[in-house]
């Protein structure tokens, strides 16, 4: 098995795992999620959006 095939296989496994996790999270009722995890996720999304805006402008993010 070549390196390319190994990486391709690993990517497929990772994508499959991610899809399964998303399906499992979709079936969990909202009441079971804590407010802390929602706040954490919101913070991560904001940080990712800032990084995306900076990258779209073509600048390098100095502080991360």
JOCORZI-V674647 format. One record per residue. N is the residue number from 1. PHI is phi in whole degrees, -180 to 180 (NA if undefined). PSI is psi in radians with two decimals (999 if undefined). BURIAL is b if it has 9 or more other ideal C-beta (glycine too) atoms within 8 Angstrom, else e. Layout:
n: <N	N>
phi: <PHI	PHI>
psi: <PSI	PSI>
burial: <BURIAL	BURIAL>
//
This chain:
n: <1	2	3	4	5	6	7	8	9	10	11	12	13	14	15	16	17	18	19	20	21	22	23	24	25	26	27	28	29	30	31	32	33	34	35	36	37	38	39	40	41	42	43	44	45	46	47	48	49	50	51	52	53	54	55	56	57	58	59	60	61	62	63	64>
phi: <NA	-78	-62	-60	-65	-64	-66	-64	-63	-64	-66	-65	-64	-64	-65	-63	-62	-62	-63	-63	-65	-66	-64	-66	-69	-71	-85	-76	-64	-62	-65	-79	-81	-82	-66	-63	-67	-68	-65	-63	-64	-63	-62	-65	-63	-64	-61	-66	-65	-61	-63	-64	-62	-64	-68	-67	-76	87	-104	-98	-75	-80	-113	-135>
psi: <2.23	2.94	-0.72	-0.76	-0.67	-0.77	-0.68	-0.76	-0.74	-0.68	-0.70	-0.75	-0.74	-0.74	-0.72	-0.76	-0.76	-0.76	-0.74	-0.71	-0.69	-0.67	-0.75	-0.70	-0.52	-0.50	-0.28	2.26	2.64	-0.51	-0.44	-0.32	2.39	2.75	-0.51	-0.76	-0.58	-0.73	-0.69	-0.79	-0.69	-0.75	-0.72	-0.75	-0.70	-0.78	-0.72	-0.68	-0.71	-0.78	-0.71	-0.75	-0.77	-0.72	-0.61	-0.54	-0.24	0.30	2.85	2.35	2.12	-0.77	2.32	999>
burial: <e	e	e	e	e	b	e	e	b	e	e	e	e	e	e	e	e	e	e	e	e	e	e	e	e	e	e	e	e	e	e	e	e	e	e	e	e	b	e	e	e	e	e	e	e	e	e	e	e	b	b	e	e	b	b	e	e	e	e	e	b	e	e	e>
//
